[in-house]
Amino acid sequence: MLEYDVIVIGAGPGGMTASLYAARANLKVAMIDRGVYGGQMNNTDDIENYPGFPTIKGPDLGEKMYQNTVNAGVEFIFGDVQEVTVDDNQYKHVKTDSEDLVSKVVIIATGSNNRKLGIPGEKEFSGKGVSYCAVCDGAFFKNENVTVVGGGDSAISEGTYLANITDHVGIVHHRDKLRAQKVLQDRAFSNNKIDFTWNSNVVEIVGDDNRVTGIKMVDNQSGKLTTVDTTGVFIYIGNIPNTQMFSNLNITDESGWIITNSEMETNIPGIFAIGDVRLKKLRQITTAVGDGGIAGQNSFEYIEQFNEK
Ligand code: NAP
């Protein structure tokens, strides 16, 4: 059984920062991810609010962070974590789909997944016009007319990204106000390739055998149903936390977000949670990085006490 001081679950910006801090404190650190390192940064085109880089591509920032952790001695393990348990001696047992690992500290940095609309056509046309990632799929829609659903930072920034590639972007939002940061709103409002449909819910995605051809939406004030021709539907309606595999630990609220204090401690000693998976207000790369630094440093302090026992 492989033994570590710290196991970090998730290799997004929070997980990579926690790993870096723990490794620089001379701890033996493994960072596990079921996908490519970088997390949601891989789905982001330009990042303009990470200090030190006036603008940087999401995957490039992920690559730089990863090199930083590897240079500090962090071991990257590819695996899908199934369960974490704690034994009587406070060792943490991390079971992946292929191995069992043991550590003194676990830092959970598993982030969140795209929320789905749950409407007819969404699943059927996924990968055939329905997408949750403009950076990954936008290029397939060159000179076409696409729809973005949502009103948060992701919908508005990725809608603006899509306007650079496509002919036209229609943003459909279920309210009459956006949640997105003002700077992103202003940019979208002044882009003549973007228009907004307010107070409307997309109720069905329609298509032929192979591809999306349109959406049906309802004006939630008048009840009027309209069909709009579109070949791409990009859905950005928020996220749900990736915490199903930790349900035995009882560390989440009723919606699945992990509850921590300002030291990133959960209610289980030696288990920390950081980044988007945590119950908090501002989910950003900068805040994930801040959480990661705190948890990495606190791991060191926890392990000093652990070793004295
Ligand atoms: P979000 O902030 O949760 O926004 C989700 C949007 O979808 C909201 O406008 C919400 O409407 C709408 N929505 C939710 N459920 C819906 C449904 N069933 N049907 C239709 N619309 C629905 O999610 P996000 O935009 O993906 O952002 C996630 C986090 O990442 C946020 O903390 C955000 O600040 C951060 N982020 C930051 C940046 C950046 O700084 N550049 C970029 C991307 C993401 P309501 O407004 O009515 O709730």
Residues whose N, C-alpha, C, O or C-beta is under 5 A from the ligand:
A	BS01	NAP	G150 G151 G152 D153 S154 A155 H174 R175 R179 Y236 I237 G238 N239 K281 L282 R283
